[in-house]
């Protein structure tokens, strides 16, 4: 940005839904990152905002590591969302 003062780059967090809804659908950015596929309702909102379907390009995969302390007495892990 020091060389291109007319260019503004912002990196913010909040999850995939934030990128789709707050950024793309509100025409605040040209691209957004996501760790999941875009939902049908989000596609519809982007079409409404831009008049066309958004494109997705996979550039990497998310990873998750779970570490448990050696003295933890738990026997299993479960996940719910």
DODO-687201 format. One record per atom (N, C-alpha, C): residue in one letter; x, y, z. Coordinates in steps of 0.05 Angstrom, whole numbers, padded with zeros to 5 digits, always signed. Example, Ala and Ser with C-alpha at 12.3 -4.5 7.8 and 13.67 -1.06 7.14 Angstrom:
A+00264-00114+00156 A+00246-00090+00156 A+00264-00066+00156 S+00257-00045+00142 S+00273-00021+00143 S+00258+00001+00157 
***
This chain:
X+00016-00024+00000 X+00000+00000+00000 X+00017+00025+00000 X+00042+00023+00009 X+00060+00046+00008 X+00066+00054-00020 X+00068+00034-00038 X+00074+00040-00066 X+00049+00047-00082 X+00026+00036-00074 X+00001+00041-00088 X-00019+00054-00068 X-00016+00080-00065 X-00032+00093-00045 X-00062+00094-00051 X-00070+00088-00075 X-00098+00087-00083 X-00110+00060-00077 X-00094+00041-00067 X-00104+00014-00061 X-00106+00010-00031 X-00129-00001-00023 X-00133-00006+00006 X-00136-00036+00010 X-00121-00048+00028 X-00122-00076+00034 X-00129-00079+00064 X-00150-00093+00069 X-00158-00099+00097 X-00161-00129+00101 X-00151-00139+00122 X-00155-00167+00129 X-00169-00168+00156 X-00193-00180+00156 X-00208-00182+00181 X-00218-00210+00185 X-00226-00217+00208 X-00235-00244+00215 X-00265-00244+00221 X-00274-00268+00228 X-00302-00271+00235 X-00315-00296+00223 X-00301-00310+00206 X-00311-00334+00195 X-00321-00331+00166 X-00327-00353+00154 X-00334-00353+00125 X-00359-00337+00120 X-00379-00339+00137 X-00404-00324+00133 X-00399-00294+00132 X-00380-00284+00148 X-00374-00256+00148 X-00363-00247+00120 X-00346-00263+00109 X-00335-00257+00083 X-00357-00256+00061 X-00374-00275+00062 X-00396-00276+00042 X-00416-00254+00046 X-00426-00250+00070 X-00448-00231+00074 X-00438-00203+00077 X-00421-00198+00096 X-00412-00170+00101 X-00395-00158+00079 X-00380-00175+00065 X-00362-00165+00045 X-00373-00166+00017 X-00377-00190+00007 X-00385-00193-00021 X-00413-00182-00026 X-00433-00189-00009 X-00460-00181-00014 X-00464-00151-00011 X-00447-00138+00005 X-00449-00109+00010 X-00430-00094-00009 X-00418-00108-00028 X-00401-00096-00048 X-00377-00080-00035 X-00367-00091-00013 X-00345-00078+00001 X-00318-00089-00006 X-00317-00111-00021 X-00291-00123-00028 X-00294-00139-00054 X-00272-00145-00066 X-00272-00160-00091 X-00270-00190-00087 X-00259-00198-00064 X-00257-00227-00058 X-00257-00231-00028 X-00265-00255-00020 X-00266-00262+00008 X-00257-00291+00011 X-00244-00296+00033 X-00235-00324+00038 X-00256-00339+00054 X-00256-00364+00052 X-00276-00381+00066 X-00265-00409+00070 X-00274-00421+00091 X-00265-00449+00097 X-00287-00469+00091 X-00307-00460+00076 X-00329-00478+00068 X-00340-00468+00042 X-00357-00485+00030 X-00370-00477+00005 X-00392-00456+00011 X-00397-00439-00008 X-00417-00419-00005 X-00445-00432-00005 X-00462-00422+00013 X-00489-00433+00015 X-00507-00422-00007 X-00529-00436-00013 X-00548-00427-00033 X-00559-00399-00028 X-00566-00394-00003 X-00576-00368+00004 X-00555-00346+00000 X-00530-00352+00006 X-00508-00333+00002 X-00504-00328-00028 X-00506-00349-00044 X-00503-00346-00073 X-00526-00327-00083 X-00550-00332-00074 X-00573-00315-00082 X-00568-00286-00075 X-00557-00281-00051 X-00552-00253-00042 X-00530-00240-00059 X-00510-00255-00067 X-00489-00245-00084 X-00500-00239-00112 X-00517-00256-00122 X-00530-00251-00148 X-00547-00226-00147 X-00561-00222-00125 X-00577-00198-00120 X-00560-00173-00120 X-00537-00175-00107 X-00519-00152-00104 X-00503-00146-00129 X-00494-00166-00144 X-00477-00163-00166 X-00489-00169-00193 X-00511-00183-00193 X-00523-00191-00218 X-00510-00216-00231 X-00493-00229-00216 X-00481-00254-00227 X-00473-00272-00203 X-00469-00297-00211 X-00462-00318-00191 X-00432-00315-00183 X-00426-00317-00157 X-00398-00315-00149 X-00382-00340-00157 X-00356-00336-00161 X-00338-00358-00168 X-00323-00367-00143 X-00316-00392-00142 X-00299-00402-00120 X-00275-00416-00131 X-00252-00410-00118 X-00227-00423-00126 X-00214-00434-00101 X-00210-00460-00101 X-00197-00473-00078 X-00167-00469-00080 X-00155-00456-00060 X-00127-00452-00060 X-00112-00467-00038 X-00126-00477-00019 X-00114-00493+00002 X-00136-00507+00018 X-00127-00523+00037 X-00146-00537+00055 X-00141-00528+00084 X-00163-00528+00099 X-00161-00522+00128 X-00150-00546+00142 X-00137-00541+00164 X-00128-00563+00181 X-00135-00558+00210 X-00138-00580+00224 X-00145-00577+00253 X-00129-00598+00268 X-00116-00589+00288 X-00101-00607+00306 X-00112-00605+00334 X-00116-00628+00346 X-00126-00628+00374 X-00104-00640+00391 X-00096-00625+00411 X-00075-00633+00430 X-00088-00636+00458 X-00082-00658+00471 X-00092-00664+00497 X-00069-00668+00516 X-00070-00655+00540 X-00048-00658+00559 X-00045-00687+00567 X-00021-00695+00572 X-00015-00723+00579 X-00029-00732+00604 X-00034-00713+00622 X-00048-00721+00647 X-00078-00718+00646 X-00089-00713+00622 X-00118-00711+00619 X-00130-00739+00620 X-00151-00743+00636 X-00162-00770+00640 X-00185-00776+00620 X-00191-00757+00602 X-00212-00762+00582 X-00206-00786+00564 X-00226-00800+00556 X-00222-00824+00539 X-00231-00820+00510 X-00246-00798+00505 X-00256-00794+00477 X-00263-00764+00474 X-00265-00756+00449 X-00273-00729+00441 X-00298-00731+00424 X-00315-00711+00426 X-00338-00710+00408 X-00341-00682+00397 X-00355-00680+00376 X-00359-00654+00362 X-00388-00649+00356 X-00397-00625+00361 X-00424-00617+00352 X-00423-00589+00342 X-00440-00583+00323 X-00441-00555+00313 X-00469-00545+00310 
***
